[in-house]
Amino acid sequence: MLHDKTITVIGLGKLGESLVRGLLDAEALPASSLAATARTEATLQRKDDLPVKTGTDNAAACAGADLVLLAVKPQVIAGVLDSIRDALPPDAIVVSTAAGVTLADLEAGLPADQPVVRTMPNTPSLVRSGMTVLAPGAAATEQHLALAGAVFEAVGRTMVLEEKHLDAVTGLSGSGPAFMYVVLEALAEGGLKVGLPRHVATELVAQTMLGAARLALETGEHPAKLKDAVTTPAGCTIDGLLELEAGGLRVALIQAVVNATRRAGELG
């Protein structure tokens, strides 16, 4: 679906770079059909291994694009919209990843009837294991939504939800990788404490997290049922679970999502 399209990514930060590299690794479209911009030449020099057209001129990069992906911080979105609005082809789809920036905000900064899709991806897109939620704007058709979705399907899973859920999505799957890395690090240090080399413990935990997540996705079972399958009477797992409960891990993770969701709403 993307192979004959041209895509411009505005913003080569961590997320923008992840998406560019993910699309290239997935061979979703030729490198010659991808363009990307950054605010400074210094940033571009640090990304000089990317085999795509790069520059600092947002307007020039958007000319002729079928899809323009805004991978920029919410604080600069107004300036970015202003820089591209007169250069956009009328049928180009504008896809935003800016947390907290609403569809109404985006549409107000663009020409009337410009198709817009608001999204929230996450950084595992770099290894084609991302999770992205999309919400279409007023002028976005099913075809526009399908094309935007194809970008993120090339680098992971996608889901379409109403816009009212996007702040919660930001707090959960957008911020979630950082929360998982804290859990991964802590469990690996537990392995270190009981005598495992750090690199061994880290690999054991990372693969265990990957396998547990895959089992949850592929079976569709409730996490509690999967947990119970590991937990035998008077076994070692229940001792570990009791310590997690005593330490307040469950409440801490819930509150992490709540606080991140609240902050996502403030960013807009």
C-alpha positions in Angstrom: 0.0 0.0 0.0 2.9 2.4 0.7 5.3 1.3 -2.0 4.2 3.9 -4.6 3.7 6.7 -2.0 6.0 9.4 -0.8 6.4 10.1 2.9 7.9 13.1 4.7 8.8 12.8 8.4 9.1 16.2 10.1 11.3 15.7 13.1 14.2 13.3 13.5 14.1 12.9 17.2 13.9 9.5 18.8 10.4 8.7 17.6 10.9 10.1 14.1 14.1 8.2 13.6 12.5 5.0 15.0 9.7 5.3 12.4 12.1 6.1 9.5 14.4 3.2 10.4 11.4 0.9 11.0 9.9 1.6 7.6 13.2 1.0 6.0 13.8 -2.2 7.8 10.3 -3.4 6.9 11.0 -2.5 3.2 7.6 -0.8 3.3 8.7 1.7 0.6 12.0 2.6 -1.2 14.4 4.9 0.7 14.1 7.3 -2.3 10.4 7.8 -1.4 11.2 8.9 2.2 12.3 12.3 3.2 13.0 13.7 6.7 13.7 17.0 8.3 15.3 18.2 11.5 15.6 21.6 13.1 19.4 21.9 12.8 22.2 20.7 10.5 23.9 19.3 13.6 21.0 16.9 14.2 21.2 15.8 10.5 24.9 15.1 10.8 24.3 12.7 13.6 21.8 10.8 11.4 23.9 10.8 8.3 23.7 7.0 8.0 20.0 7.3 7.1 19.7 6.6 3.3 16.8 9.1 2.8 16.6 12.7 1.7 17.1 15.0 4.6 17.1 18.8 5.2 16.0 21.6 7.5 13.3 23.1 5.2 10.0 21.7 6.2 8.1 23.3 3.4 10.4 22.0 0.7 10.3 18.5 2.1 6.5 18.5 2.0 6.1 19.4 -1.6 4.7 16.5 -3.5 4.3 14.3 -0.4 1.4 11.9 -0.1 1.7 11.7 3.7 3.4 14.1 6.1 4.2 12.7 9.5 4.7 15.2 12.2 7.0 13.6 14.8 7.7 16.7 16.8 7.1 17.9 20.4 3.7 19.4 21.3 5.4 22.7 22.2 6.6 23.3 18.6 3.6 22.0 16.7 2.1 25.4 16.0 5.3 26.6 14.3 5.6 23.4 12.3 2.1 23.7 11.0 2.7 27.3 10.0 5.8 26.3 8.1 4.1 23.7 6.0 0.5 24.8 5.5 1.1 26.6 2.2 3.3 23.9 0.8 1.1 20.9 1.4 -0.6 19.2 -1.5 -4.4 19.5 -0.9 -4.8 15.7 -0.8 -1.7 15.0 1.4 -2.5 13.3 4.7 -1.1 15.0 7.8 -0.4 12.5 10.6 0.6 13.8 14.0 2.3 12.0 16.8 2.4 15.0 19.1 1.1 14.1 22.6 -1.8 16.2 23.8 -2.3 18.1 20.5 -5.9 17.6 19.5 -7.4 17.1 16.0 -9.1 20.5 16.4 -5.7 22.1 17.1 -4.2 20.4 14.0 -7.1 21.3 11.7 -7.1 24.9 12.9 -3.4 25.2 11.8 -3.9 23.7 8.3 -5.9 24.5 5.2 -9.6 23.7 5.3 -10.5 20.1 4.5 -6.9 18.9 4.8 -7.1 15.2 5.9 -5.6 14.8 9.4 -5.0 11.7 11.5 -3.8 12.0 15.2 -1.7 9.1 16.4 0.2 7.8 19.4 3.0 5.3 18.5 5.8 4.2 20.7 9.6 3.7 20.3 9.6 -0.1 19.9 8.6 0.7 16.3 12.3 0.8 15.7 12.4 -3.0 16.0 9.0 -3.4 14.3 7.2 -4.2 17.6 5.5 -0.8 18.1 1.9 -0.1 19.2 0.1 2.7 17.6 -3.4 4.1 18.1 -5.0 6.3 15.4 -7.9 8.7 15.5 -9.1 10.3 12.2 -10.0 14.0 11.8 -13.2 15.4 10.2 -11.8 15.3 6.6 -10.1 11.9 6.9 -11.7 9.2 4.9 -11.4 5.4 5.4 -8.8 5.4 2.7 -6.8 8.1 4.4 -7.0 6.2 7.7 -5.9 3.0 6.0 -2.9 4.7 4.4 -1.9 6.2 7.7 -2.4 2.9 9.4 -0.2 1.2 6.8 2.7 3.3 8.0 2.5 2.1 11.5 1.5 -1.5 10.6 4.8 -1.8 8.9 6.5 -1.3 12.3 4.1 -3.0 14.7 0.4 -3.3 15.7 -2.3 -0.6 15.2 -5.7 0.2 16.7 -8.3 2.8 15.8 -10.0 4.6 18.7 -12.0 7.7 19.3 -9.8 10.8 20.0 -11.1 11.0 23.6 -8.9 8.0 24.5 -5.7 9.4 23.1 -4.3 10.9 26.3 -4.8 7.6 28.1 -3.1 5.8 25.2 -0.2 8.2 25.6 0.1 7.5 29.3 -0.2 3.7 28.7 1.5 2.5 25.5 3.3 5.8 24.7 5.0 6.1 28.0 4.8 2.3 28.8 8.2 1.3 27.3 9.9 3.4 29.9 7.9 1.8 32.7 8.8 -1.7 31.3 12.5 -0.8 31.2 12.4 0.1 34.9 10.8 -3.3 35.5 13.4 -5.0 33.3 16.3 -3.3 35.0 15.0 -4.1 38.5 14.4 -7.8 37.7 17.9 -8.0 36.1 19.4 -6.5 39.3 17.5 -9.2 41.2 19.3 -11.7 39.1 22.6 -10.0 39.9 21.8 -10.1 43.6 21.4 -13.9 43.5 24.6 -14.5 41.5 23.9 -14.2 37.8 26.2 -12.1 35.6 24.5 -8.8 34.6 24.4 -9.6 30.8 22.9 -13.0 31.5 20.3 -11.6 33.9 19.4 -8.9 31.4 18.9 -11.4 28.6 16.9 -13.7 30.7 14.5 -10.9 31.8 14.2 -9.4 28.4 13.3 -12.7 26.7 10.9 -13.5 29.6 9.1 -10.2 29.2 8.9 -10.7 25.4 7.6 -14.2 25.8 5.1 -13.3 28.4 3.8 -10.4 26.3 3.5 -12.7 23.2 1.7 -15.3 25.2 -0.8 -12.7 26.4 -1.4 -11.4 22.8 -1.7 -14.7 21.1 -3.9 -16.5 23.7 -6.0 -13.5 24.6 -6.1 -14.9 28.1 -6.6 -12.5 31.1 -3.2 -11.7 32.7 -4.4 -13.1 36.0 -5.1 -16.5 34.5 -1.6 -16.5 32.8 -0.1 -15.6 36.2 -2.0 -18.4 38.0 -0.6 -20.9 35.4 2.9 -20.1 36.7 2.0 -20.0 40.3 2.0 -23.4 42.0 0.9 -24.1 45.6 3.7 -23.5 48.1 6.1 -22.8 45.2 8.7 -20.1 44.7 6.5 -17.9 42.5 3.9 -17.1 45.1 6.7 -15.9 47.5 7.9 -13.5 44.8 4.4 -12.3 44.1 3.7 -11.6 47.8 6.8 -9.5 47.9 5.6 -7.5 44.8 2.3 -6.9 46.5 4.0 -5.9 49.8 6.2 -3.4 47.8 3.2 -1.8 46.2 4.3 -2.5 42.6 0.7 -2.9 41.3 -0.4 0.5 42.7 2.8 2.2 41.6 2.3 1.0 38.0 -1.4 2.1 37.9 -0.4 5.5 39.3 2.4 5.8 36.7 -0.2 5.5 33.9 -2.6 7.9 35.6 0.0 10.6 36.1 1.4 10.2 32.5 -2.2 10.5 31.2 -2.8 13.6 33.1 0.5 15.1 31.8 -0.4 14.2 28.3 -3.6 16.3 28.6 -1.6 19.2 29.9 0.9 19.1 27.0 -1.7 20.2 24.5 
